[in-house]
Amino acid sequence: MKSLFSTLIILVIALAIFSLKSSHDTPALASGPEIPHNFIFAPDTSNQYLEDVYDSVSGGIGPSYFLGDHWDPTDFFNPTATADGGAAQGDSLTLTWSIIPDGTNMPASDSQDTTCNSSLISDFNTKYGAGNWQNEIRNVFADWSSKTGNVYVEQGTDDGAAWPTSPGVLGVRGDIRIGGCTIDGDSNILAYNFFPNNGDMKIDSKDAFYDGFNLTTTFHNVISHEHGHGVAVAHVCPINQTKLMEPFVTSAFKGLQHDDIRAIQRHHGDRNELIGADNDVSGRATNLGTPTNDVPTNVQGISIDDNGDTDWFKFNVAGAGAKVDVSVTPIGSTYLNGQQNGDGSCSAGTPFNSLAVHNLGFEIRDSDGTTVLATGNANPAGVAEALTTVSLGAAGTKYIRVFGDSTDDIQLYDLQVTVRGPILTASITPDPDPILATTTLVTYSLTIQNSGGIAATNVLITNTIPASTTYVPASASDGGSHSAGVIVWPATTINVASSVIRTFQVTVTNPITDGDKLINTVSASSAEGAVIQNQAISEIVNKKTTYLPILFKN
């Protein structure tokens, strides 16, 4: 009986939840004033106005890191449109965005705000031209996508459902819904944005401050700043125009700056932390391809975002015996960093050294992903780790694993990988040059040079002689042998910045005339995978005798 009663209770609870969930076509978010949100201000906003604004905000200015709660794409009542991604610190996700149609009601969210119908499209089409401001919004989300693992998808239509209480629905409206009308008149609040799981944005599109905006800097920064709140990044202080998330808009730079990137990668990972496929293990290593010998491959602006994060990379080497240089360089500096006060004023901040948050290190691993070929971990935090000319052994896929220490915070860094291998070039010189129609014997000199970073070993040099010629027996230098028009020389080693010369002779067997071509082809390859082919094309010229007239004078 007791078991039956428990079962009935569970069923009642489940039915109640289902009824609440299914009573709306789209589950409603909390009403406007109950949703924490934050602002961006015009530079001439007074301290008293800031205090009045923040006194009126329900929920305050939000927690700091200045980070609030992460989006939860699978939240039971308010999932994102795609429900794609994770809800934990460092997880990336897919967010859709849309522009609400003009006429959509935008209720006031605090006492400084104004209830009005959105006129963003008509206002900004007039100010900037249709398509121009929309493209700059696209540029904002492209910038965010390039610096995080997040994917931003434009939802080209919006059904005008209640704002800001309608979550995203794929093909209907975005997770981030952008509109605009009057907030508080000219200057002061330029825009505000709600915190997750609501990313909606209201722009004071009637504000005369926008009349003089530059789309690609100030307007860009307003939208990018507000979306920062939309992914739970709070304001940061002091106000010195070095960080996008300072409370006041600036045109001193464009887009996300160092401190901002630290915040968003802490929350959503770097661009290699892909949704459901982060590069935390060898099986999901970021693929660097097959690097060109002696040409650095750079991966910049990435991060170890907590005390459990590791970053894996893989690259391919074509031949045995190649070597590699690897460096991991922390990014950062010492700057003032602090929270915004509860009354909206900015703290003076305290010095923070973002260069030395983690003591970074790395391993170079063999094709099995477990055998460690070398470890770079000798220097203290804030100093680059580097290894040079590490032997990679056999050809195949190699791995790099970057790691931090036990610090539960984020460290930005750059990775550079340079595969050291031979770089072969070949040149061919015929003698005589030019070859005349009367020529019967040609001597070819082949020069194979190594301009790469390591010696080329087991170099095999072959040459295909031109048509209309016959190889002169035993004429190949250095033990070369001839068969069926191809000369092969014994394998050799060509050291760094060195070359070898091979020669042979042919006789011209068929009559050649002015304009004919003799094509000689040389090839060379090394054990390290270096391959080169070159041709010498000699156009035959006719040797002519020029007769001058003899003049007689009476």
TORVEXKE-478275 format. One record per residue (C-alpha): x, y, z; residue in one letter; residue number from 1. Coordinates in nm, 2 decimals. Example, Ala and Ser with C-alpha at 12.3 -4.5 7.8 and 13.67 -1.06 7.14 Angstrom:
[atom [1.23,-0.45,0.78],a,1]
[atom [1.37,-0.11,0.71],s,2]
***
This chain:
[atom [0.00,0.00,0.00],m,1]
[atom [0.28,0.23,0.09],k,2]
[atom [0.46,0.15,-0.24],s,3]
[atom [0.13,0.23,-0.43],l,4]
[atom [0.09,0.56,-0.25],f,5]
[atom [0.45,0.66,-0.34],s,6]
[atom [0.39,0.57,-0.70],t,7]
[atom [0.08,0.78,-0.71],l,8]
[atom [0.26,1.08,-0.56],i,9]
[atom [0.53,1.05,-0.83],i,10]
[atom [0.27,1.03,-1.10],l,11]
[atom [0.09,1.34,-0.97],v,12]
[atom [0.41,1.54,-0.96],i,13]
[atom [0.50,1.42,-1.31],a,14]
[atom [0.16,1.52,-1.45],l,15]
[atom [0.18,1.86,-1.28],a,16]
[atom [0.52,1.92,-1.44],i,17]
[atom [0.40,1.80,-1.78],f,18]
[atom [0.09,2.02,-1.75],s,19]
[atom [0.30,2.32,-1.67],l,20]
[atom [0.54,2.24,-1.95],k,21]
[atom [0.27,2.18,-2.21],s,22]
[atom [0.03,2.45,-2.12],s,23]
[atom [0.22,2.69,-2.36],h,24]
[atom [0.33,2.64,-2.71],d,25]
[atom [0.65,2.81,-2.60],t,26]
[atom [0.73,2.81,-2.22],p,27]
[atom [0.75,3.16,-2.09],a,28]
[atom [1.05,3.31,-1.93],l,29]
[atom [1.03,3.53,-1.62],a,30]
[atom [0.87,3.87,-1.67],s,31]
[atom [1.09,4.16,-1.77],g,32]
[atom [1.16,4.33,-1.43],p,33]
[atom [1.24,3.99,-1.27],e,34]
[atom [1.52,3.90,-1.52],i,35]
[atom [1.86,4.03,-1.42],p,36]
[atom [2.00,4.26,-1.69],h,37]
[atom [2.28,4.51,-1.74],n,38]
[atom [2.35,4.82,-1.94],f,39]
[atom [2.59,5.02,-2.15],i,40]
[atom [2.61,5.39,-2.09],f,41]
[atom [2.70,5.70,-2.29],a,42]
[atom [3.03,5.85,-2.17],p,43]
[atom [2.86,6.16,-2.04],d,44]
[atom [2.63,5.97,-1.80],t,45]
[atom [2.64,6.12,-1.45],s,46]
[atom [2.73,5.92,-1.13],n,47]
[atom [2.39,6.01,-0.98],q,48]
[atom [2.21,5.87,-1.29],y,49]
[atom [2.42,5.55,-1.26],l,50]
[atom [2.32,5.52,-0.89],e,51]
[atom [1.95,5.58,-0.98],d,52]
[atom [1.96,5.31,-1.25],v,53]
[atom [2.12,5.04,-1.03],y,54]
[atom [1.89,5.12,-0.74],d,55]
[atom [1.60,5.04,-0.96],s,56]
[atom [1.73,4.72,-1.10],v,57]
[atom [1.57,4.40,-0.97],s,58]
[atom [1.83,4.14,-0.91],g,59]
[atom [2.12,4.39,-0.90],g,60]
[atom [2.40,4.40,-1.14],i,61]
[atom [2.46,4.03,-1.15],g,62]
[atom [2.75,3.82,-1.00],p,63]
[atom [3.10,3.88,-1.11],s,64]
[atom [3.42,3.72,-1.24],y,65]
[atom [3.30,3.89,-1.36],f,66]
[atom [3.06,3.61,-1.47],l,67]
[atom [2.71,3.50,-1.39],g,68]
[atom [2.53,3.18,-1.45],d,69]
[atom [2.61,2.98,-1.77],h,70]
[atom [2.35,2.92,-2.03],w,71]
[atom [2.17,2.58,-2.00],d,72]
[atom [2.08,2.48,-2.35],p,73]
[atom [1.87,2.19,-2.22],t,74]
[atom [1.69,2.37,-1.94],d,75]
[atom [1.35,2.20,-1.89],f,76]
[atom [1.14,2.51,-1.92],f,77]
[atom [1.36,2.74,-2.13],n,78]
[atom [1.59,2.54,-2.36],p,79]
[atom [1.78,2.71,-2.64],t,80]
[atom [1.64,2.67,-2.99],a,81]
[atom [1.88,2.38,-3.08],t,82]
[atom [1.94,2.25,-2.72],a,83]
[atom [2.30,2.20,-2.85],d,84]
[atom [2.59,2.24,-2.62],g,85]
[atom [2.67,2.22,-2.25],g,86]
[atom [2.58,2.40,-1.93],a,87]
[atom [2.90,2.36,-1.73],a,88]
[atom [3.19,2.61,-1.70],q,89]
[atom [3.40,2.60,-2.02],g,90]
[atom [3.12,2.44,-2.23],d,91]
[atom [3.03,2.59,-2.57],s,92]
[atom [2.68,2.60,-2.71],l,93]
[atom [2.48,2.71,-3.01],t,94]
[atom [2.28,3.03,-2.98],l,95]
[atom [2.04,3.16,-3.25],t,96]
[atom [1.97,3.53,-3.29],w,97]
[atom [1.70,3.73,-3.45],s,98]
[atom [1.58,4.09,-3.49],i,99]
[atom [1.22,4.14,-3.37],i,100]
[atom [0.98,4.30,-3.61],p,101]
[atom [0.89,4.66,-3.57],d,102]
[atom [0.57,4.70,-3.36],g,103]
[atom [0.66,4.42,-3.11],t,104]
[atom [0.59,4.55,-2.76],n,105]
[atom [0.90,4.60,-2.54],m,106]
[atom [0.79,4.64,-2.18],p,107]
[atom [0.99,4.86,-1.94],a,108]
[atom [1.23,4.65,-1.73],s,109]
[atom [1.30,4.91,-1.46],d,110]
[atom [1.19,5.26,-1.35],s,111]
[atom [1.44,5.42,-1.59],q,112]
[atom [1.30,5.23,-1.89],d,113]
[atom [1.00,5.31,-2.12],t,114]
[atom [0.74,5.07,-2.25],t,115]
[atom [0.73,5.11,-2.63],c,116]
[atom [0.69,4.92,-2.95],n,117]
[atom [1.01,4.83,-3.13],s,118]
[atom [1.11,5.06,-3.41],s,119]
[atom [1.47,4.94,-3.44],l,120]
[atom [1.45,4.84,-3.81],i,121]
[atom [1.30,5.16,-3.93],s,122]
[atom [1.51,5.38,-3.70],d,123]
[atom [1.84,5.22,-3.80],f,124]
[atom [1.75,5.18,-4.16],n,125]
[atom [1.72,5.56,-4.16],t,126]
[atom [2.04,5.62,-3.96],k,127]
[atom [2.27,5.37,-4.13],y,128]
[atom [2.09,5.22,-4.44],g,129]
[atom [1.91,4.89,-4.47],a,130]
[atom [2.16,4.60,-4.44],g,131]
[atom [2.45,4.80,-4.31],n,132]
[atom [2.37,4.78,-3.94],w,133]
[atom [2.25,4.42,-3.97],q,134]
[atom [2.58,4.33,-4.13],n,135]
[atom [2.77,4.49,-3.83],e,136]
[atom [2.56,4.28,-3.59],i,137]
[atom [2.67,3.97,-3.80],r,138]
[atom [3.03,4.09,-3.76],n,139]
[atom [2.98,4.10,-3.38],v,140]
[atom [2.87,3.74,-3.36],f,141]
[atom [3.14,3.64,-3.61],a,142]
[atom [3.40,3.79,-3.37],d,143]
[atom [3.25,3.60,-3.07],w,144]
[atom [3.25,3.28,-3.27],s,145]
[atom [3.61,3.32,-3.37],s,146]
[atom [3.72,3.36,-3.01],k,147]
[atom [3.50,3.10,-2.83],t,148]
[atom [3.36,2.76,-2.90],g,149]
[atom [3.01,2.90,-2.94],n,150]
[atom [2.82,2.88,-3.27],v,151]
[atom [2.60,3.17,-3.36],y,152]
[atom [2.32,3.11,-3.61],v,153]
[atom [2.11,3.39,-3.76],e,154]
[atom [1.74,3.32,-3.75],q,155]
[atom [1.63,3.53,-4.04],g,156]
[atom [1.27,3.57,-3.92],t,157]
[atom [1.11,3.65,-3.59],d,158]
[atom [0.74,3.59,-3.52],d,159]
[atom [0.71,3.89,-3.29],g,160]
[atom [0.61,3.68,-2.98],a,161]
[atom [0.61,3.84,-2.64],a,162]
[atom [0.94,4.01,-2.56],w,163]
[atom [1.14,3.93,-2.35],p,164]
[atom [0.95,3.62,-2.22],t,165]
[atom [0.96,3.40,-2.53],s,166]
[atom [1.25,3.16,-2.56],p,167]
[atom [1.41,3.07,-2.89],g,168]
[atom [1.24,2.82,-3.13],v,169]
[atom [1.42,2.69,-3.43],l,170]
[atom [1.29,2.84,-3.75],g,171]
[atom [1.06,3.08,-3.55],v,172]
[atom [1.27,3.32,-3.34],r,173]
[atom [1.61,3.34,-3.19],g,174]
[atom [1.75,3.27,-2.84],d,175]
[atom [1.89,3.63,-2.86],i,176]
[atom [1.61,3.87,-2.97],r,177]
[atom [1.72,4.22,-3.05],i,178]
[atom [1.48,4.52,-3.07],g,179]
[atom [1.48,4.89,-3.00],g,180]
[atom [1.28,5.19,-2.92],c,181]
[atom [1.30,5.45,-2.64],t,182]
[atom [1.47,5.36,-2.31],i,183]
[atom [1.54,5.69,-2.13],d,184]
[atom [1.58,5.96,-2.40],g,185]
[atom [1.90,6.09,-2.53],d,186]
[atom [2.24,5.97,-2.38],s,187]
[atom [2.26,5.78,-2.05],n,188]
[atom [2.14,5.42,-2.12],i,189]
[atom [2.23,5.32,-2.48],l,190]
[atom [2.11,4.96,-2.45],a,191]
[atom [2.06,4.68,-2.20],y,192]
[atom [2.07,4.30,-2.22],n,193]
[atom [1.92,4.02,-2.00],f,194]
[atom [2.14,3.75,-1.84],f,195]
[atom [2.10,3.38,-1.93],p,196]
[atom [1.88,3.18,-1.99],n,197]
[atom [1.76,3.50,-2.17],n,198]
[atom [1.98,3.68,-2.41],g,199]
[atom [1.74,3.95,-2.53],d,200]
[atom [1.86,4.30,-2.60],m,201]
[atom [1.69,4.64,-2.61],k,202]
[atom [1.86,4.93,-2.78],i,203]
[atom [1.76,5.29,-2.73],d,204]
[atom [1.72,5.34,-3.10],s,205]
[atom [1.57,5.68,-3.06],k,206]
[atom [1.88,5.81,-2.88],d,207]
[atom [2.04,6.10,-3.07],a,208]
[atom [2.38,5.95,-2.95],f,209]
[atom [2.35,5.70,-3.23],y,210]
[atom [2.33,5.97,-3.49],d,211]
[atom [2.71,6.02,-3.48],g,212]
[atom [2.80,5.65,-3.42],f,213]
[atom [3.05,5.48,-3.64],n,214]
[atom [2.91,5.14,-3.73],l,215]
[atom [3.23,4.95,-3.73],t,216]
[atom [3.36,5.08,-3.39],t,217]
[atom [3.11,5.24,-3.15],t,218]
[atom [2.79,5.06,-3.27],f,219]
[atom [2.99,4.73,-3.29],h,220]
[atom [3.10,4.78,-2.93],n,221]
[atom [2.75,4.85,-2.80],v,222]
[atom [2.62,4.53,-2.95],i,223]
[atom [2.92,4.32,-2.85],s,224]
[atom [2.92,4.47,-2.50],h,225]
[atom [2.55,4.39,-2.45],e,226]
[atom [2.59,4.04,-2.58],h,227]
[atom [2.86,4.00,-2.32],g,228]
[atom [2.58,4.05,-2.06],h,229]
[atom [2.38,3.80,-2.27],g,230]
[atom [2.63,3.53,-2.19],v,231]
[atom [2.66,3.64,-1.82],a,232]
[atom [2.97,3.86,-1.84],v,233]
[atom [2.92,4.15,-1.59],a,234]
[atom [3.09,4.49,-1.60],h,235]
[atom [3.46,4.53,-1.51],v,236]
[atom [3.65,4.83,-1.37],c,237]
[atom [3.82,5.07,-1.36],p,238]
[atom [3.71,5.29,-1.65],i,239]
[atom [4.02,5.34,-1.86],n,240]
[atom [3.90,5.23,-2.21],q,241]
[atom [4.10,4.91,-2.22],t,242]
[atom [3.81,4.66,-2.18],k,243]
[atom [3.49,4.62,-2.38],l,244]
[atom [3.29,4.53,-2.06],m,245]
[atom [3.36,4.86,-1.89],e,246]
[atom [3.02,5.03,-1.81],p,247]
[atom [3.07,5.31,-2.07],f,248]
[atom [3.09,5.27,-2.45],v,249]
[atom [3.42,5.35,-2.61],t,250]
[atom [3.55,5.40,-2.97],s,251]
[atom [3.91,5.36,-2.86],a,252]
[atom [3.92,5.01,-3.00],f,253]
[atom [3.69,4.76,-3.17],k,254]
[atom [3.55,4.44,-3.02],g,255]
[atom [3.67,4.20,-2.75],l,256]
[atom [3.99,4.29,-2.57],q,257]
[atom [4.22,4.08,-2.36],h,258]
[atom [4.02,4.08,-2.03],d,259]
[atom [3.70,4.02,-2.22],d,260]
[atom [3.84,3.72,-2.40],i,261]
[atom [3.96,3.58,-2.07],r,262]
[atom [3.60,3.60,-1.94],a,263]
[atom [3.43,3.45,-2.24],i,264]
[atom [3.68,3.17,-2.28],q,265]
[atom [3.65,3.09,-1.91],r,266]
[atom [3.28,3.05,-1.96],h,267]
[atom [3.26,2.90,-2.31],h,268]
[atom [3.61,2.77,-2.40],g,269]
[atom [3.83,2.87,-2.69],d,270]
[atom [3.74,2.82,-3.06],r,271]
[atom [3.88,2.46,-3.04],n,272]
[atom [3.65,2.36,-2.76],e,273]
[atom [3.38,2.26,-3.01],l,274]
[atom [3.03,2.15,-2.91],i,275]
[atom [3.05,1.79,-2.80],g,276]
[atom [3.40,1.76,-2.95],a,277]
[atom [3.64,1.96,-2.73],d,278]
[atom [4.01,1.89,-2.78],n,279]
[atom [4.06,1.77,-2.42],d,280]
[atom [4.17,1.42,-2.53],v,281]
[atom [4.39,1.28,-2.81],s,282]
[atom [4.09,1.13,-3.00],g,283]
[atom [3.95,1.48,-3.05],r,284]
[atom [4.28,1.66,-3.10],a,285]
[atom [4.27,1.98,-3.31],t,286]
[atom [4.42,1.89,-3.65],n,287]
[atom [4.71,2.11,-3.77],l,288]
[atom [4.74,1.91,-4.09],g,289]
[atom [5.08,1.85,-4.25],t,290]
[atom [5.29,2.15,-4.18],p,291]
[atom [5.53,2.27,-4.45],t,292]
[atom [5.89,2.21,-4.35],n,293]
[atom [6.04,2.51,-4.17],d,294]
[atom [5.72,2.72,-4.19],v,295]
[atom [5.57,2.79,-3.85],p,296]
[atom [5.21,2.68,-3.78],t,297]
[atom [5.06,2.93,-3.53],n,298]
[atom [4.75,2.88,-3.31],v,299]
[atom [4.69,3.21,-3.13],q,300]
[atom [4.46,3.33,-2.86],g,301]
[atom [4.36,3.00,-2.71],i,302]
[atom [4.34,2.90,-2.34],s,303]
[atom [4.36,2.65,-2.06],i,304]
[atom [4.03,2.76,-1.89],d,305]
[atom [4.04,2.58,-1.56],d,306]
[atom [4.24,2.33,-1.34],n,307]
[atom [4.12,2.03,-1.54],g,308]
[atom [4.15,2.15,-1.89],d,309]
[atom [4.41,2.01,-2.14],t,310]
[atom [4.44,2.10,-2.51],d,311]
[atom [4.54,1.84,-2.76],w,312]
[atom [4.67,1.90,-3.11],f,313]
[atom [4.79,1.67,-3.38],k,314]
[atom [5.00,1.70,-3.70],f,315]
[atom [5.13,1.47,-3.97],n,316]
[atom [5.49,1.42,-4.08],v,317]
[atom [5.54,1.27,-4.43],a,318]
[atom [5.87,1.10,-4.37],g,319]
[atom [6.09,0.94,-4.11],a,320]
[atom [6.36,1.14,-3.92],g,321]
[atom [6.18,1.48,-3.91],a,322]
[atom [6.23,1.70,-3.61],k,323]
[atom [6.00,1.96,-3.45],v,324]
[atom [6.02,2.29,-3.26],d,325]
[atom [5.73,2.36,-3.03],v,326]
[atom [5.67,2.67,-2.81],s,327]
[atom [5.38,2.75,-2.57],v,328]
[atom [5.38,3.12,-2.49],t,329]
[atom [5.14,3.26,-2.22],p,330]
[atom [4.95,3.58,-2.31],i,331]
[atom [4.89,3.85,-2.06],g,332]
[atom [5.01,4.16,-1.87],s,333]
[atom [4.96,4.33,-1.53],t,334]
[atom [4.66,4.56,-1.53],y,335]
[atom [4.40,4.70,-1.29],l,336]
[atom [4.10,4.48,-1.25],n,337]
[atom [3.79,4.52,-1.03],g,338]
[atom [3.42,4.49,-0.99],q,339]
[atom [3.15,4.75,-1.04],q,340]
[atom [3.01,4.87,-0.71],n,341]
[atom [2.64,4.81,-0.62],g,342]
[atom [2.56,5.18,-0.68],d,343]
[atom [2.69,5.16,-1.04],g,344]
[atom [3.02,5.34,-0.96],s,345]
[atom [3.35,5.17,-1.06],c,346]
[atom [3.61,5.04,-0.82],s,347]
[atom [3.97,5.15,-0.86],a,348]
[atom [4.06,4.78,-0.92],g,349]
[atom [4.37,4.60,-0.80],t,350]
[atom [4.67,4.49,-1.01],p,351]
[atom [4.61,4.16,-1.17],f,352]
[atom [4.88,3.96,-1.37],n,353]
[atom [4.71,3.76,-1.64],s,354]
[atom [5.04,3.65,-1.78],l,355]
[atom [5.11,3.41,-1.49],a,356]
[atom [4.78,3.26,-1.39],v,357]
[atom [4.89,2.90,-1.49],h,358]
[atom [5.23,2.75,-1.51],n,359]
[atom [5.19,2.60,-1.86],l,360]
[atom [5.37,2.30,-2.00],g,361]
[atom [5.34,2.06,-2.29],f,362]
[atom [5.43,1.71,-2.41],e,363]
[atom [5.51,1.59,-2.76],i,364]
[atom [5.37,1.24,-2.81],r,365]
[atom [5.42,0.97,-3.06],d,366]
[atom [5.16,0.83,-3.30],s,367]
[atom [5.00,0.61,-3.03],d,368]
[atom [4.91,0.92,-2.83],g,369]
[atom [5.07,0.78,-2.51],t,370]
[atom [5.44,0.76,-2.57],t,371]
[atom [5.60,1.09,-2.46],v,372]
[atom [5.88,1.20,-2.69],l,373]
[atom [5.97,1.51,-2.50],a,374]
[atom [5.83,1.74,-2.23],t,375]
[atom [5.85,2.12,-2.20],g,376]
[atom [5.79,2.22,-1.84],n,377]
[atom [6.11,2.38,-1.71],a,378]
[atom [6.01,2.75,-1.67],n,379]
[atom [5.79,2.92,-1.41],p,380]
[atom [5.45,3.07,-1.47],a,381]
[atom [5.45,3.36,-1.71],g,382]
[atom [5.75,3.23,-1.91],v,383]
[atom [5.72,3.05,-2.24],a,384]
[atom [5.81,2.68,-2.27],e,385]
[atom [6.00,2.58,-2.58],a,386]
[atom [6.17,2.27,-2.72],l,387]
[atom [6.37,2.26,-3.05],t,388]
[atom [6.47,1.98,-3.29],t,389]
[atom [6.28,1.71,-3.11],v,390]
[atom [6.32,1.39,-3.31],s,391]
[atom [5.99,1.25,-3.43],l,392]
[atom [6.10,0.91,-3.54],g,393]
[atom [5.88,0.73,-3.79],a,394]
[atom [5.64,0.91,-4.03],a,395]
[atom [5.28,0.95,-3.92],g,396]
[atom [5.06,1.15,-3.68],t,397]
[atom [5.22,1.31,-3.38],k,398]
[atom [5.05,1.48,-3.09],y,399]
[atom [5.10,1.79,-2.86],i,400]
[atom [4.93,1.80,-2.52],r,401]
[atom [4.92,2.14,-2.35],v,402]
[atom [4.84,2.15,-1.98],f,403]
[atom [4.82,2.39,-1.69],g,404]
[atom [4.85,2.36,-1.31],d,405]
[atom [4.59,2.33,-1.03],s,406]
[atom [4.47,2.70,-1.06],t,407]
[atom [4.10,2.71,-1.12],d,408]
[atom [4.12,3.01,-1.36],d,409]
[atom [4.20,3.08,-1.72],i,410]
[atom [4.54,3.13,-1.90],q,411]
[atom [4.55,3.25,-2.25],l,412]
[atom [4.84,3.13,-2.47],y,413]
[atom [4.98,3.10,-2.82],d,414]
[atom [5.11,2.77,-2.97],l,415]
[atom [5.37,2.75,-3.24],q,416]
[atom [5.48,2.43,-3.42],v,417]
[atom [5.76,2.41,-3.67],t,418]
[atom [5.84,2.08,-3.84],v,419]
[atom [6.21,2.08,-3.93],r,420]
[atom [6.28,1.88,-4.24],g,421]
[atom [6.49,1.91,-4.56],p,422]
[atom [6.38,2.14,-4.83],i,423]
[atom [6.52,2.02,-5.17],l,424]
[atom [6.56,2.23,-5.48],t,425]
[atom [6.70,2.12,-5.82],a,426]
[atom [6.86,2.31,-6.10],s,427]
[atom [6.98,2.18,-6.44],i,428]
[atom [7.24,2.34,-6.66],t,429]
[atom [7.30,2.21,-7.02],p,430]
[atom [7.64,2.26,-7.20],d,431]
[atom [7.64,2.40,-7.45],p,432]
[atom [7.38,2.66,-7.37],d,433]
[atom [7.21,2.74,-7.59],p,434]
[atom [7.19,2.41,-7.78],i,435]
[atom [7.24,2.46,-8.15],l,436]
[atom [7.09,2.27,-8.43],a,437]
[atom [7.44,2.15,-8.51],t,438]
[atom [7.50,2.02,-8.16],t,439]
[atom [7.57,1.65,-8.13],t,440]
[atom [7.69,1.61,-7.76],l,441]
[atom [7.52,1.77,-7.45],v,442]
[atom [7.65,1.76,-7.10],t,443]
[atom [7.39,1.81,-6.82],y,444]
[atom [7.49,1.92,-6.47],s,445]
[atom [7.23,1.86,-6.20],l,446]
[atom [7.25,2.06,-5.86],t,447]
[atom [7.04,1.93,-5.57],i,448]
[atom [7.04,2.17,-5.27],q,449]
[atom [6.90,2.14,-4.92],n,450]
[atom [6.78,2.47,-4.77],s,451]
[atom [6.58,2.30,-4.49],g,452]
[atom [6.65,2.28,-4.12],g,453]
[atom [6.79,1.93,-4.11],i,454]
[atom [7.00,1.70,-4.33],a,455]
[atom [6.83,1.52,-4.61],a,456]
[atom [6.91,1.15,-4.58],t,457]
[atom [6.88,0.86,-4.82],n,458]
[atom [6.83,1.11,-5.11],v,459]
[atom [6.75,0.93,-5.43],l,460]
[atom [6.82,1.13,-5.75],i,461]
[atom [6.69,1.02,-6.08],t,462]
[atom [6.69,1.18,-6.43],n,463]
[atom [6.49,1.11,-6.74],t,464]
[atom [6.69,1.21,-7.05],i,465]
[atom [6.54,1.41,-7.33],p,466]
[atom [6.37,1.24,-7.63],a,467]
[atom [6.58,1.25,-7.94],s,468]
[atom [6.89,1.18,-7.74],t,469]
[atom [7.10,0.88,-7.64],t,470]
[atom [7.28,0.83,-7.31],y,471]
[atom [7.65,0.82,-7.34],v,472]
[atom [7.76,0.50,-7.17],p,473]
[atom [7.94,0.54,-6.84],a,474]
[atom [7.91,0.92,-6.85],s,475]
[atom [7.70,0.95,-6.53],a,476]
[atom [7.91,1.08,-6.24],s,477]
[atom [7.91,0.94,-5.89],d,478]
[atom [7.81,0.58,-5.98],g,479]
[atom [7.50,0.67,-6.17],g,480]
[atom [7.34,0.39,-6.38],s,481]
[atom [7.12,0.41,-6.69],h,482]
[atom [6.83,0.20,-6.80],s,483]
[atom [6.56,0.27,-7.06],a,484]
[atom [6.62,0.64,-7.06],g,485]
[atom [6.64,0.69,-6.68],v,486]
[atom [6.95,0.75,-6.48],i,487]
[atom [6.96,0.66,-6.11],v,488]
[atom [7.23,0.76,-5.87],w,489]
[atom [7.31,0.58,-5.54],p,490]
[atom [7.13,0.73,-5.23],a,491]
[atom [7.32,1.01,-5.06],t,492]
[atom [7.30,1.26,-4.77],t,493]
[atom [7.27,1.63,-4.83],i,494]
[atom [7.35,1.83,-4.52],n,495]
[atom [7.18,2.16,-4.42],v,496]
[atom [7.28,2.45,-4.66],a,497]
[atom [7.47,2.20,-4.88],s,498]
[atom [7.43,2.06,-5.23],s,499]
[atom [7.54,1.78,-5.45],v,500]
[atom [7.61,1.79,-5.82],i,501]
[atom [7.55,1.50,-6.07],r,502]
[atom [7.65,1.51,-6.44],t,503]
[atom [7.59,1.30,-6.75],f,504]
[atom [7.61,1.32,-7.13],q,505]
[atom [7.38,1.25,-7.41],v,506]
[atom [7.42,1.26,-7.79],t,507]
[atom [7.16,1.40,-8.02],v,508]
[atom [7.04,1.12,-8.23],t,509]
[atom [6.76,1.26,-8.44],n,510]
[atom [6.79,1.57,-8.66],p,511]
[atom [6.69,1.88,-8.47],i,512]
[atom [6.59,2.20,-8.62],t,513]
[atom [6.54,2.56,-8.51],d,514]
[atom [6.26,2.58,-8.25],g,515]
[atom [6.27,2.21,-8.14],d,516]
[atom [6.29,2.15,-7.76],k,517]
[atom [6.50,1.91,-7.55],l,518]
[atom [6.33,1.84,-7.22],i,519]
[atom [6.54,1.70,-6.94],n,520]
[atom [6.37,1.60,-6.61],t,521]
[atom [6.53,1.55,-6.27],v,522]
[atom [6.36,1.42,-5.95],s,523]
[atom [6.49,1.38,-5.59],a,524]
[atom [6.33,1.25,-5.27],s,525]
[atom [6.46,1.20,-4.92],s,526]
[atom [6.37,0.96,-4.63],a,527]
[atom [6.22,1.26,-4.45],e,528]
[atom [5.96,1.30,-4.72],g,529]
[atom [6.11,1.59,-4.91],a,530]
[atom [6.03,1.56,-5.29],v,531]
[atom [6.14,1.78,-5.58],i,532]
[atom [6.11,1.77,-5.95],q,533]
[atom [6.24,2.01,-6.21],n,534]
[atom [6.28,2.03,-6.59],q,535]
[atom [6.52,2.20,-6.82],a,536]
[atom [6.36,2.29,-7.15],i,537]
[atom [6.62,2.39,-7.41],s,538]
[atom [6.49,2.54,-7.72],e,539]
[atom [6.71,2.47,-8.02],i,540]
[atom [6.85,2.77,-8.20],v,541]
[atom [6.99,2.77,-8.55],n,542]
[atom [7.35,2.90,-8.59],k,543]
[atom [7.34,3.13,-8.89],k,544]
[atom [7.61,3.31,-9.09],t,545]
[atom [7.54,3.67,-9.17],t,546]
[atom [7.68,3.81,-9.49],y,547]
[atom [7.76,4.18,-9.52],l,548]
[atom [7.76,4.34,-9.87],p,549]
[atom [8.09,4.46,-10.02],i,550]
[atom [8.07,4.81,-10.15],l,551]
[atom [8.29,4.94,-10.43],f,552]
[atom [8.37,5.30,-10.47],k,553]
[atom [8.47,5.43,-10.81],n,554]
***
